[in-house]
């Protein structure tokens, strides 16, 4: 298929503009292996469906074991050649900055691809692109500022600690933030000098394939960055079991993360960095100011991106003295967050990614009613666009810890509200989860803030905000939310190996 057209000088602004741009768009649907686009060796394909209208966007190459073996072979050869792995950090920096510039030039096109492919609103997709570009630039600028070490020795010895690239990195990314999650994984891995094989989700593969072309245009050498669309149980499993893959970086469900760790143990003990599921608590104390603003933030924390967010604030813990008033304010805020056409810049929510996820969310809603939770708003599928998959923002009150909607990661626009009376009860409720990806805390009492944040079992805590942060701070979880960290200099360290060199010096 032909490639998407070069972006026009006038960026689209209205629903009509985005629809016209979508009509003119075509997609690359083949795998990118070595230095070009190729069909899967089997010839198999799968359909990439627009969830807003049910139409097929493209038939995408469905890679399997044979394609994985071929890509790994090219990645290893590229690493050994040293065109990238042994390139001076400053030179890698210049190429990655060139790639960031290309993403900036094509950001409307890439955002549109993700909106069509997985249903997120175009405004959200453009926000993802800003984060994607920032991630690439941060890692590019950082790599020539990472130093080795000189050990403190006597005059008879010299000890050096060097940082070297790992080798071949396989990155498996999810469908909810296709471009941004890809950048979080590949930017530090490439900056550190590794060869990278990207497996995008089969639910959102198209922007990754466009990225492959832009990476080639930026000057990344052959075999250094490859893209294998396909399914987890085929090409994903093959990459995880490969004896020539040195590191596996994954964002997705806890269940799949556990499988990947097993595959690493069955193969070569490759490093495995996981960012897995979440059921994040958002705690609101009665002393917080401006309840309307806090309620709007609490609604956005769960309804942003249709609730298809790993750190969604899906458990709202509210002090009982303000609970009824606060839930009413959340419901009012949710009224302005109804799903709309994903191509409409004014839409806050878009379409659910596919029929499987749509059914899963509705099943959880039915189960919540059956378990005795009080459905305060939403709870139904909507016909926002003909043939599309949409669900209203849904709020349950009176949720208890044993209810499925209060324990399971739904990955949809479903909010579970709990009440509490004391600070200790709030902490116990917040920590009563297998997950520990994120937590929120709203209060004006600095002593309470310091006490509670230290006791929350979470990789990140947002105080008087939700999902704050930038590239300078790490992103990741504890418990069954995973063990790796994206963003910041910490992620760069994960993609490099330490080597000790000890010199004996002549007296």
N, C-alpha and C positions, 0 to 999 in steps of 0.2 A: 504494500500500500504506500501511497505517497505520504510525505511528512507534512505535519501541520505548517501552515503558511507563516511567513515572517510576521511578527506583530506589527500592526498599523501604528502610525504616529499618534493617532487620537485614541486614547484608551476608552473602552466601553464604560458607560455610566448608568444606563437605564436597563430595564428588563428587555426592551426591544433591542438594545445594543448587544446584550449578551446572547440573546436568541439568534441574532444575525451572525455573531461570531461563532456560535455553536454550529450553525448550519454550514459554515464555510470550513469547519474543522475536519481533518481526517487523521487517522492514527497509524502509527507504526505498531504492529502486533507480533513481530517476530522476536525471538530471543537475541540478545547481543552477546556474542561469544568471540573471544580473541579481539578482533578489530572490525567486526561487521555484524549485520543482522542476518540471522539464519533461521530456518524452520527447525522445529524439534526433530530429532533424528527419526522418531516414530511417525512424524507427520500429524500427530494428534493436536487438537485445538480445544479450547473451551470458550464459551461466550462471555463477554464482559457486558453486563446489562446495566442500563441507566435505571436506577430504582425510582426515579421521579415519574417515569412513564412506561417502564417495562420494555423499552426498545433495546435491541442489541446494538452496541456501539462497535464491536469488533470481535472477530474470532481470533483468539490469542494462542500463540504457541504454548503447548502444554509439555514442559520439559520433564524428564524423568532421570533415572539412574545414569543412562548413557550420556545424556547432555551434561549432567553434573560432573561425570568423570572427565569429559572433554574440557569443560570449563576449568576444573581444578588443575588439569594438566597444563593448560595455557597460563593459569595464574602462577603456578609454581615455576614454570619456565621464565615468566616475566620477572619474578622475584629473583631468580638466580642470575638472570642477565644483568640485573642491577640498574637498569635505565631509570627506575623509580626508587627502588629500595636503597641504592647507594648514591642517589642524587643528593647534592647538598641541600640541607633544609631550606635555605633561602630560595633555591630554584623550585622546589616543590611548592613553597609559599606563593611564588609568582603565578604558577599554573592554577593553583586552587583559587587565588583571587581572580584570575581570568574567568574561571568557571562561575564564581559568584557574580561577576559582572554579566555573564551570559544569562544567568538565572534572573537577574534584575531586568534585563532586556526582554525576557520572555515570561515574566511573572504572570501576566494576564492569561496567556495561553496555558501555562502550567496549572494555574488556579482553576481555570475553566475545565481542564481535563479531569482534575480531581472532583470538581462539583458534578460533572456528568457521570463519572465512574462510580462514586460512592454516595452521592446525594447530599453532601454538605452544602450549606448556603455559600454563595459566591463571596460574600463579605468575609465569612470565616476562612474560606480557602485563600483569599488574599492575605489575611492575617497570618496564615500558615506560611505563606511564601516569605513574608517579612522575617519570620523566625528561621526559616530555612536558609535564607541568604545571610542572616546574622551569624548563624552557626558555622557556615562555611568560612566566613571572614574571620571569625574569632579563632578557629582552629588553624587557619592559614597563618594568621599573624602570630600565633602562639608557638608554632613549631620551632622557629629559630631562636626561641627564648627559653627552651628547655635545656638545662645543663646537666652534665654528669657530675661526678663527685671525685674529690681527692681525699683519700682516707688519712687520718692523723697517724703517721708512722714515725719510727725513728729514722736516723740518717741512713741506715743500712737497707731500707726498703722504700718502695713507692707503691701505694695501692690506689688503683683507679676503679671507679664504678661507671660503666658505660651503659647507655640506653640504645637498644637496637630494635628494629621492627621484628614482629613475631613471625611473619611469613604470609600465609594465606588466611584471610579472615572471611568467614561466611556470615552475612548479615541477613536475618530474617525479620521482616518488618510487618506491622499490622496495616489494616485498611482504614482506620479511623482518621489518621493524619498522615496520608501517604508520603507527601514530600518532606514534611518536617521530621517525622520519625526516621526516614531514610537519611536525612542530613545528620541527625544526632548520632547515627551509627557509622556512616561512611566517612564523615568529615575527619574525625580524630584518627580513624584507622588509616585513611589515605595520607593524612598529614604526617603520621608516624613512619610512613614508608612501606606500608603493607600492600599486598595485592588483595583486592576486595571483590567478592562475588555476592551480589545482592539478589535475594529472593523476595520480591514483593508479594503481598497477599494476592491470591487469585481473585479477590473481590475488588481490587483496585490496582491493576498492574500497569496501566497505560502511561502514567506520568513518569514512572521509573524507566520505561523504555525511551521516552523522550529525553530524559536526563542522560541516558547512555550516549545519545548522539551529541548532546551539548558537552559532555565530558571529553569525548573524542575531539570535538572542535576546539576545546580549551587547550588541548595538547597533552592529555594524560596518555601515556604510552600504551601500546597494544597489550592486552592481557592483564592490565593492572586493574581495570574496572569492567566487570561483566554483569549482565542482568539475565536471570533465569526465571521467567514466569512459570507458574505451575502450582501444584498442590503440595501441602505439607507432608502427606504420607508417601509422596513419590520423591520429588526433587529435594524437598526440605530434609527428609530422612536421609537421603543419599549424602547430602552435604554434611549432616551431623555425624554420619558414620565414617566419613572419609578419613583415611589415615594420613592424608596430605593437607588437611585443613587444620590449622594451628589454633584457631579461635572461633568460637561461635557466639555471636551477639544477637540477642532475641528480645523482641517486645511482643507480648501476646498473653494468652491465658496461662494460669498457673498449671493446669493439667498438661498442656503442651510443653511448658518449661520443664516440668519433671521428666517428661519423656526425653527431652533433649539432653538432660544431664545423664540419663541412663545410656543414651547413645554415645556420649563422650566417654563414659566409663567402659563401654564395650569396644571402643576403638582405640584411640591413642591418648586418652586423658587430656584432650584439648581443653583449653580454657573455655568456660561457659559463663557469659554475663547475661543475666536475666532481669528484665523488667516485666513483671507479671501483673496479676489482677489486683483489684482494690475494691474496698467497700468503705469509703472514707467518711469519717465522722466530721460534722461541722457543728461546733458547740457554740450556742448563743446563751450568754449569761444575762440576767435581768438588768445589769448595770450598763450595758452597752448603749451608746448614743445613737440617735437617729434610726429608729426601728425601720422606717420605710427604706432607707438606703441599705441597711443590713439585710432586710427581707429580699430586696431586689438582687443583692449579691448572692444570697442563698438560693434563689430561684435560678439565677444564671449558672451557679456552680453545678447544678444538676441538669439543666435543660440546654446548655450550650452544646452544640454539635449533636443535637438529638439525644443527649445523655450517653453517647457513644464515646466516652472519655474514661481512660483508666483511673484518673484522679477525681472523677466526678464526686461532688459532695452529696452522695446518695443517701447518707444517714444524717438527718437533721436532729440534733439534740438540743432541746429548748427548755430553759428553766420554767417550771410549771406556773410560776406567778405571772408570766407574760405569754404563756404558750398559746392560748386561744386567740389573743390579739395578734400575736406574731404570725400564726398560721394564716389568719385572715389576710394579713398584709402580703404573705407569700403567694396566696391564691390570686390576689389582685395583680401582683407583679407578673404572675404566669399568664394572665389574660393577654398581655402584650407580647408573649413569646410563642404564640401559636405557629405551627409549621406553615410555610408558604412555598411557592415555587422556588427551588434552589437558585434559579437564575435571577431572581428578583433581589436587588441589593438591599431591599428593606426587610427581607425574610430573616427572622432570628433562627428558626429551626428549619431543617430541610427534610429529606426523605430518609427512612431507615434503609440500611445498606442492601438488604436482600430479603426474600420471603422467609428464609430460615430464621433470621434475626427478628423479623417482624412478628412471626408466630411465637417465638420464644418470649418476647416482651409481653404480648397479649396473654400468654399462658401464665406468666408471673402475676399479671394484674388479676386474672381470675382466681389464682391461688391466694392472693392477698385478701380478696373478698371472702373466700371460703374459710380462711384462717381467722377471720374476725376483725381484721383491720378496717378502719372507717375510711371509705373512699370519699375524699373531700372535693376532688376536682379531676376532670379528665377521665382517663380509663378506657377510651374508645379509639378505634381506628378511624381515620378521616379520609375523605376523598378530595384531598386538596388539589391534586392534578389527576386527570384521567389515567388510569393504569398505574398510579403511583402507590408507594408504601409509606403511609404517614400515620403517626400516633400523636394524640393530644398530650400536652404536658400533664402529668398525673401526680396527684398528691394523696398519700395515705397518712392518716393520723392514728394515734393509739397503737402504734406498732410496738411489739415486744421482741426481745432478743431471739426467741425460739421460732419466730415466723420466718418463712423463706424469703420474703421481701426485705426482711431486716438483716439477713445473713448472706444471701447469695448475690454475686455480682450479676446484675440484670443487663447492664450495658444498654440502657435505654432511658427514656425520659420519665422515670418513676422515682419519686421522692418518698422516703420512709421517715416519718416524724416520730421521735421518742420524747417523752417528758422526763425531767429529773428535778429533784429538790435540793440536792447538796452538791458541792464541788466533788466530793469523793464519789458520789453516785455517777456523776458525769464522766469522771475518769474511768470508772469501771465499765460503764457502757461503751465508751469509746474504744477501750482496749479489748473488749469482748468480741474478737474477730480473728480469723486466721490471717487476715491481711494487715499490712502496715505501710501502705504507700504514701498516704497523705492524711493530714488532719487540719481542721480550721478551728480558730478560737476567737470569739468576739467578746471583749470586755474592756473596761476602762481602768481596772484595778491592776497596776503593774505587779504587785506582789502575787496576786492570783495568776497572772499571765506567766510569770517565771516559774511558779510552782507547777502549774498544769503542763506547760510545754515540756518540762523536764521529765514528766511522768508518762507522756503520751508515747505509745509504741508505734512510731512512725518515722519514715525516712525524711519527711519534711513536714513542717508545721507552719501554717499561714496565720499570722496574727492580725486581726482586723482587716483581712482581705482574703480572697481565695485565688489560688494559683499564681501568686506573685513570684517574681524572680526573672533573671535574665541568664545570659550565657556564662556568667561568672560563678554561678552556684550550681552544685551537683543536683541531679534529679534521679531519684530511685527509692526503693523501699526496703523494708525489713520483713521478717517472718516469711509468709508464703507469697509476698509481693515481689520477691526476688533478691538479688545480691549485687547487681552491677550498678554503675552510675553513668548516666549520660550527662553531657554538658560539663563545663568547667575544665580546669587543668587536670582534675582527677580522671576524667575520661581518657585524656591523652595518655596518662600513665598506664591505663589498662591495655593499651594496644602496643606497648613496648616491653621488651625483655631486658632485665638487668644482667649485665655481665661484669664479673670481677676480674681485674687484671692485676696481678701482684708481681712486682719487679724486685729482684734481689740486686742491690747496688754494691759495687766493689768499693771497699774502704779506700 
